[in-house]
Amino acid sequence: MERTWSEELINTTRKIAGTGCMLQSIDGKSGIYVSAGNGSIEIHGIDGSGWMPLPTEEVIATFSNLEAMIEAGWVVD
């Protein structure tokens, strides 16, 4: 059985995703949403060594737009 996100979570992602949002992938990876300009999105690794998670320079994934990110299995966490 293929794992999927709920429609409610997908719709929430469409409404609130933006730079700084924590993201979770369908396969268990975590990252931080970073706008790369022109509607494109980079998901960066997380530096969790401080009291607040911050994006690292490591780019985990890139997408041309929000729908491509969601289709690839990434949603707000």
C-alpha positions, 0 to 999 in steps of 0.5 A: 500500500502506497503511503499518501498525505491527507487532502487536508494536509495537502491543502494546508500546504498550498495555503501556508507554505513559504520561506522558513516553513518546516517540511516533511517528505512522504519518505521521512526526510525533513527540510526547510522551504526556501524561495529560490525566485521565479516561483521555484523552491529549494528545500534545504537541510536543517541545522538543529543545533540551536534552540530553533531549526535553521536552514543549512546551505545543503539543498535537498531538493528543488522544484519549479513550483509548489504543486511540483513540490507537493506531487513529489511528496513534500508538505508542511510539518 
